[in-house]
Amino acid sequence: MFYSDELLDEIRLQNDIVSVVSEYLPLKQKGGSYFGLCPFHSESTPSFSVNADKQFYYCFGCGAGGDVFTFIMQMENCSFLEAIETLAKRGGVKLPEPKNAEFFLEKERLNNKLIEIHRQAGLFYYSALQDNKGEIARKYLEKRQISPKIQKKFGLGFSDNSRNSLYLYLKDKGFSNDEMVLSGLIMRDKNGNGFYDRFYNRIMFPIFDLNGKPIAFGGRIISSGEPKYLNSPETPIFSKSRNLFGLNLAKKERPSEIIIVEGYMDMISLYQAGFHNVAASLGTAFNKEHANSIKKVSSNVILLFDSDEAGERAVLRAIPVLISSGINVRICQVTNAKDPDEFIKTYGVKEFAKLIYNSLDHISFQINCIKKNYNLNNPDHKIKFTSEAANLLSSVENTIERDVFIKNVSSLTGVSEDAIKTEINKTISRQEKNFMTEAEKKRLKIRNDNISSAIKKSKGLIEAQRDILYICASYPDIFKEIKKFLSPFEFSEDIYKKMATIIYELNEKDEKILPTKLIQNFDTIEDQRLATEVFAVNIKYNNLEDMEKAINSEVVLIKQSYINSVSSSSSDINEINNLISEISKLKNLDIKIKK
Ligand SMILES: [Zn+2]
């Protein structure tokens, strides 16, 4: 490891696991733990727990678990080192230069190269828009009323219909074929020898990262043809599920809220009209990564989508993604125009400002969407609508806010506020009850059938080892008794042997044993998960007597299994005799827990 334990501790201290996890998913406090829906498997009741005290997380559903570093590794699909970097940055901890920086340098060198390719391509496309061949594109932009000043501001360009002009240009600038292909702007032909441009005959929109570096392009076809819009493919520097068009410009404004639109033209057109807090999604369904990028700019979002049904569906899908990332969402629907671009050109800036001002909170928007499915003059529909609305309102945590919505639903339906409230409370307590029974069921299930497919030993033995490790880590006094009878090498799995060794050592040094301390000794996510499990899935004993009984039988089980495995591989008669006498001694094993 490049970094010292002290440094890792400092990073951990600055990144409370509850607040880090909360950036990805909402958590509800239940007793000493926080619960939420697991991001690593699909589920409808929360079995993902975060222990604020011990700073680890564990999912009772799928067994995912670890500390704040493991969480980032799993969530961002990155290495331990990258997780350290991310969290150090988040927590404002300065990292020293790693000793082995070659890997990072190589990655950075490549990324810089790819950005340079995009910079050059941007210049190439920009000048193509200005020269003779670009006339058709200039005419198009003129028709769309994009001023030359704005064209320049956004670095708009043109890719002509020659199939390899960019390739030849970049080659002339000294980039290698491999680099160009990796950039996504150049493609290899089928037999792998020839090269051609990905974009041709399109208006080019450069896409920038949050720091204003060009990382991709979007291209709109000039004449007829498909697809109308084409984006760069995924590359080491670009992902369309992370990057948004124009977000870099919005960031400069430090906006209190940000308007998210669907298309390049909408974004540019609003910007030109003076709304600089705008960004466009790049034609993919909204996901957590988008939400994370947006959150770096503002945590208040206005979703401004097209007035058609597809637009409405996109909004309904985006709402929970944004909400679960802690973003406040309002919805603005374009009326009497097909998209924001058309609206602002038809009705002007003032009307557009009004439209934005009248954005709906997301609950009202969703209630309106539900309402469309029902005819409220029909009593049966009225009941169904009210209970669907009540179900939605049960997710509103602020009671004042909830009351306002209850009033609205009541006046829509004529159902009394009290009746709606009762319905909501029923839903809430049903959800709570489901949650608790599900969580408990899952907890028991894990206790009973060993969740690790990697370990196919007897269930009892695995559980016994986990329990003993947990007890040794949590109760130093009992540890002193256990160690008289059980040694780390007698544990049956490498991972438990290693854990036992560490726990024994820390105990000898009188150090408090923190799960996070233990977890950092393991490199792979699977090992970190197994180590976390020891702390997450532990038995609650009714009394000391039960605990003592359990400890004794578990230690016997572990020792017996160890002796069995050694004797089955031994051919030395003396050793076997010794082992047999060891086994007979087990009957008299008696670990006492001091009161
Ligand atoms: Zn899970």
Residues whose N, C-alpha, C, O or C-beta is under 5 A from the ligand:
A	BS01	ZN	C38 F40 H41 C59 G61 C62 G63 A64
